[in-house]
Amino acid sequence: MRLSLATLLVDDYDTAIAFFVDALGFELEEDAPSFTNDGRPKRWVVVKPPGAETGILLARADGDRQAAGVGDQAAGRVAFFLHVDDFDGTLARMRSAGADLIEGVRDEPYGRVVVFRDPVGNRWDLIGPVKADARR
C-alpha cells in the first residue's frame, strides 16, 4: 500500500507549477489536458520532489466551494511538511524565487525548520537535518 497523490487546490496552474519547480525544485511529472465531469477543459498536473513516490495533484479550484478552500486547506495550520537533505541550498533557491517565508529559521531537536507559504497561502514546514553543531 502506498499513497500516490495528494490534491492541492490552486487558483492558477502555471503559477503553482512555477513555484513547485523553480522555488522548491520539484519535478513536473505530468501536465496534460483533461476535462471536468461535465466536459469543461482542465489540466491534470502532477509535481513531485525528485525521487519521491508521492506527488501533488495541482487542481485548479472549480466552483465556490473549492475556491473557498484555496490557500486554507488546513484551516491556518501548517498543512505540509517538506523534508530536504540540503536545507541551506533549498532555502537559498526559495529566497531567490521570492518564496513567502513567514518566520525565521529555527533549530528544533528534529531538524532546522522554516515556515513558508505556497503561492495560494497554505503553510508549509521546510525541514532539514539537525545542524551539526546542535548535535553536541
BAVOTOR-211019 format. One record per residue (C-alpha): x, y, z; residue number from 1; residue in three letters. Coordinates in Angstrom, 3 decimals. Layout:
N
     east    north       up   i  aa
        X        Y        Z NUM ala
...
END
This chain:
136
     east    north       up   i  aa
    0.000    0.000    0.000   1 met
    1.239    3.485   -0.780   2 arg
   -0.107    6.986   -1.084   3 leu
    0.419    8.102   -4.682   4 ser
   -1.111   11.603   -4.801   5 leu
   -2.457   14.328   -2.571   6 ala
   -4.552   17.139   -4.038   7 thr
   -3.650   20.778   -3.559   8 leu
   -6.269   23.303   -4.638   9 leu
   -4.787   26.201   -6.613  10 val
   -6.164   29.202   -8.434  11 asp
   -3.740   29.057  -11.369  12 asp
   -1.872   26.049  -12.767  13 tyr
    1.126   27.909  -14.182  14 asp
    1.816   29.960  -11.047  15 thr
    1.679   26.782   -8.946  16 ala
    3.922   24.850  -11.345  17 ile
    6.493   27.667  -11.356  18 ala
    6.572   27.725   -7.553  19 phe
    6.951   23.980   -7.084  20 phe
    9.501   23.554   -9.876  21 val
   11.526   26.775   -9.578  22 asp
   11.343   27.583   -5.859  23 ala
   11.182   24.092   -4.372  24 leu
   12.996   22.037   -7.022  25 gly
   10.144   19.605   -7.650  26 phe
    9.817   17.813  -10.980  27 glu
    6.831   18.300  -13.254  28 leu
    5.632   14.712  -13.706  29 glu
    2.514   15.405  -15.762  30 glu
    0.769   18.341  -17.374  31 asp
   -1.940   17.003  -19.653  32 ala
   -5.240   18.335  -20.926  33 pro
   -8.263   16.812  -19.248  34 ser
  -11.954   17.522  -18.708  35 phe
  -14.243   18.059  -15.754  36 thr
  -17.087   15.592  -15.196  37 asn
  -19.374   17.889  -17.162  38 asp
  -16.974   18.269  -20.107  39 gly
  -15.213   21.576  -19.391  40 arg
  -11.465   21.731  -20.046  41 pro
   -8.987   21.427  -17.197  42 lys
   -5.466   20.090  -16.772  43 arg
   -4.061   17.071  -14.956  44 trp
   -0.919   18.487  -13.301  45 val
    1.322   16.450  -11.004  46 val
    4.542   17.622   -9.333  47 val
    6.871   15.522   -7.190  48 lys
   10.055   16.031   -5.239  49 pro
   12.953   14.346   -7.068  50 pro
   12.925   10.609   -6.380  51 gly
    9.639   10.696   -4.454  52 ala
    6.845    8.207   -4.958  53 glu
    4.112   10.525   -3.704  54 thr
    3.161   13.508   -5.820  55 gly
    0.919   16.516   -5.535  56 ile
   -2.002   16.920   -7.904  57 leu
   -2.336   20.648   -8.552  58 leu
   -6.078   21.063   -9.021  59 ala
   -7.497   24.389  -10.130  60 arg
  -10.491   25.183   -7.954  61 ala
  -13.810   24.591   -9.712  62 asp
  -16.755   26.386   -8.147  63 gly
  -17.333   28.373   -4.995  64 asp
  -16.851   25.525   -2.535  65 arg
  -13.429   24.593   -3.884  66 gln
  -12.426   28.248   -4.292  67 ala
  -13.119   28.758   -0.579  68 ala
  -10.509   26.090    0.235  69 gly
   -7.714   27.559   -1.871  70 val
   -4.905   28.582    0.447  71 gly
   -6.663   27.337    3.565  72 asp
   -6.638   23.579    3.192  73 gln
   -5.624   23.089    6.822  74 ala
   -7.600   25.984    8.324  75 ala
   -4.498   28.095    9.003  76 gly
   -2.288   25.306   10.345  77 arg
    0.855   24.030    8.676  78 val
   -0.564   21.645    6.109  79 ala
    2.530   20.126    4.509  80 phe
    5.971   19.067    5.737  81 phe
    8.791   19.013    3.205  82 leu
   11.966   17.242    4.384  83 his
   15.153   18.069    2.473  84 val
   18.758   16.934    2.776  85 asp
   20.178   20.293    1.636  86 asp
   18.312   22.769    3.823  87 phe
   20.570   25.756    3.077  88 asp
   20.548   25.134   -0.687  89 gly
   16.787   24.704   -0.789  90 thr
   16.271   27.796    1.341  91 leu
   18.566   29.848   -0.930  92 ala
   16.653   28.670   -4.027  93 arg
   13.357   29.562   -2.338  94 met
   14.615   33.014   -1.369  95 arg
   15.830   33.738   -4.903  96 ser
   12.464   32.641   -6.287  97 ala
   10.693   35.046   -3.914  98 gly
    9.092   32.428   -1.671  99 ala
    6.987   33.803    1.190 100 asp
    8.967   32.853    4.300 101 leu
    6.769   33.739    7.240 102 ile
    9.198   33.270   10.096 103 glu
   12.915   32.873   10.609 104 gly
   14.843   29.627   10.575 105 val
   14.775   27.821   13.875 106 arg
   16.620   24.782   15.169 107 asp
   14.486   22.038   16.675 108 glu
   15.541   18.649   18.073 109 pro
   14.273   17.046   14.831 110 tyr
   15.985   19.492   12.433 111 gly
   16.231   23.001   11.028 112 arg
   12.825   24.460   10.212 113 val
   11.348   27.426    8.419 114 val
    7.651   28.028    7.743 115 val
    6.652   29.295    4.327 116 phe
    3.509   29.832    2.287 117 arg
    2.854   28.414   -1.148 118 asp
    1.503   30.833   -3.792 119 pro
   -2.093   30.404   -2.639 120 val
   -1.353   30.772    1.081 121 gly
   -1.089   27.244    2.510 122 asn
    1.510   26.971    5.259 123 arg
    4.397   24.509    4.895 124 trp
    7.344   23.480    7.067 125 asp
   10.674   23.134    5.285 126 leu
   12.645   20.716    7.456 127 ile
   16.331   19.905    7.114 128 gly
   18.773   17.807    9.084 129 pro
   19.765   18.797   12.598 130 val
   22.546   21.393   12.398 131 lys
   25.918   19.699   13.022 132 ala
   26.893   21.892   15.988 133 asp
   23.467   21.351   17.592 134 ala
   24.093   17.585   17.920 135 arg
   26.691   18.042   20.669 136 arg
END
